[in-house]
């Protein structure tokens, strides 16, 4: 086996010790909210920086427990599709 494949499986991508995808989503949501709050509400940016640090620390803690959280989120996004059932049944039916 190639070493790159083993490294990708054993060491999932991290961003400042947190799983990559949730950390980027966290920053992608909190930075625009921070700038809107500063611009429209004249809110102290220290409040937002503290909330970013607390949320990132929570992601680091959960990332230690479940290091493949990014892969799980990506797989959930691909598999969370509602199927169209031919007959009315309860739940999803993946084969006709």
C-alpha positions as CSV (number, residue, x, y, z in Angstrom):
1,X,0.0,0.0,0.0
2,X,1.0,3.5,-0.6
3,X,2.0,5.6,2.4
4,X,-0.2,8.6,1.4
5,X,-3.4,6.4,1.7
6,X,-2.4,5.1,5.1
7,X,-1.6,8.7,6.3
8,X,-5.0,10.0,5.1
9,X,-6.9,7.3,6.9
10,X,-5.0,7.3,10.1
11,X,-4.6,11.1,10.4
12,X,-7.7,13.0,9.2
13,X,-7.2,16.7,8.3
14,X,-7.2,19.1,11.2
15,X,-7.4,22.9,11.5
16,X,-5.9,24.2,14.7
17,X,-6.3,20.7,16.4
18,X,-10.0,20.5,15.4
19,X,-11.5,18.4,12.6
20,X,-11.2,20.5,9.4
21,X,-14.8,20.7,8.1
22,X,-16.5,21.6,11.3
23,X,-13.8,24.1,12.2
24,X,-14.2,25.8,8.8
25,X,-18.0,25.8,9.1
26,X,-17.7,27.3,12.6
27,X,-15.4,30.1,11.4
28,X,-17.5,30.6,8.2
29,X,-20.6,31.2,10.3
30,X,-19.1,33.2,13.2
31,X,-16.9,35.6,11.3
32,X,-19.7,37.1,9.1
33,X,-22.0,37.3,12.2
34,X,-19.2,39.1,14.0
35,X,-18.7,41.6,11.2
36,X,-22.4,42.2,10.9
37,X,-22.7,42.7,14.7
38,X,-19.8,45.1,14.7
39,X,-21.2,47.1,11.7
40,X,-24.9,47.2,12.6
41,X,-25.0,46.8,16.3
42,X,-21.7,48.3,17.4
43,X,-21.1,45.2,19.6
44,X,-17.8,44.6,21.2
45,X,-15.7,42.2,19.1
46,X,-14.3,40.6,22.2
47,X,-17.7,38.9,22.8
48,X,-17.4,37.2,19.3
49,X,-13.8,36.2,19.7
50,X,-14.6,34.5,23.1
51,X,-17.5,32.7,21.5
52,X,-15.3,31.5,18.6
53,X,-12.7,30.2,21.1
54,X,-15.3,28.4,23.1
55,X,-16.9,26.8,20.1
56,X,-13.4,25.8,18.7
57,X,-12.5,24.3,22.1
58,X,-15.7,22.3,22.0
59,X,-14.8,21.1,18.5
60,X,-11.3,20.1,19.6
61,X,-12.7,18.2,22.5
62,X,-15.2,16.4,20.3
63,X,-12.5,15.9,17.7
64,X,-10.3,14.0,20.2
65,X,-13.3,11.7,20.9
66,X,-14.2,11.3,17.2
67,X,-11.3,12.2,14.9
68,X,-13.1,11.3,11.7
69,X,-15.9,13.8,12.2
70,X,-15.1,15.6,8.9
71,X,-15.4,12.3,6.9
72,X,-18.7,11.4,8.7
73,X,-20.2,14.8,7.8
74,X,-19.2,14.4,4.2
75,X,-20.6,10.9,4.0
76,X,-23.9,12.0,5.6
77,X,-24.2,14.8,3.0
78,X,-23.9,12.2,0.2
79,X,-26.2,9.6,1.7
80,X,-29.0,11.8,3.1
81,X,-31.2,11.7,0.1
82,X,-34.9,10.9,0.2
83,X,-35.8,8.1,-2.1
84,X,-39.0,8.0,-4.1
85,X,-40.9,4.9,-3.2
86,X,-43.1,3.2,-5.8
87,X,-45.5,2.0,-3.1
88,X,-46.6,3.8,0.0
89,X,-44.6,2.3,2.7
90,X,-43.3,3.5,6.0
91,X,-39.6,4.7,5.8
92,X,-37.2,4.8,2.9
93,X,-37.1,2.0,0.4
94,X,-33.9,2.0,-1.6
95,X,-34.8,-0.7,-4.1
96,X,-38.0,-0.9,-6.1
